[in-house]
């Protein structure tokens, strides 16, 4: 019972990402800097800074979502290697349980003990030692991960195990299909990486322009910050910028 409780406590829920104190401080600091930048460029007002300051909390929230997605991408990539190793050991004549144990050792060498898939295979080891079936362990892992590739593999694995069919050939074929799918995903991410970097640069261009003109031509934008019409216009400009930022981000979000 104690062993069962231990592996359940170690099981990671990939649907939630918990920021550490250090991450909260870093991203909150980034949020404050962004609010300072917006307040300076669009308003030049301490009041505007205080009003916008609560929006700085959106940065840690946004980063948490981004880090969760990156973790899932890493897990999917590592999972591909895990099932390929599992398939190779099964093809070599290992039993499913021994294949899990051997794959776990190889993954520890490949990704280290801190690797996501290494931890998952270690958890499977713990479950095997308390006589829990491998298919249940995979299905539980699939539920926690939320990844389609893991779910598909777990379902195929469980079906093949129950039916008593050609387990090795079925698992090998499924592993090859998932490998090809993950490789395509990685190629797409690689091709869009440069465009994402360009997008980040373009997001900063308006701020660079305003600051450059302000340095080279002091007072050029003074009317925009000292009159009611100017403040309204700058607020509209900030709204347009935020909409453009959101649209650019959406265009770069490719569903894989």
Buried (B, 14 or more C-beta within 10 A) or exposed (E): EEEEEEBEEEBBEBEEBEBEEEBBEBBBEBBBEBBBBBBBBBBBBEEBBEEBBEEBBEBBEEBBEEBBEEBBBBBBBBBBBBBBBBBBBBBEEBEBBBBBBBBBEBBBEBBEEEBBBBBBBBBBBBBBEEEBBBBEBBBBBBBBBEBEBBBBBBBBBBEBBEEEEEBBEBBBEBBEBBBEBBEEBBEEBEEBEEEEEEBEEEBEEBBEEBEEEBEEEEEEBEEBBEEEEBBEBBEEBBEEBEEEBEEBEEEEEEEE
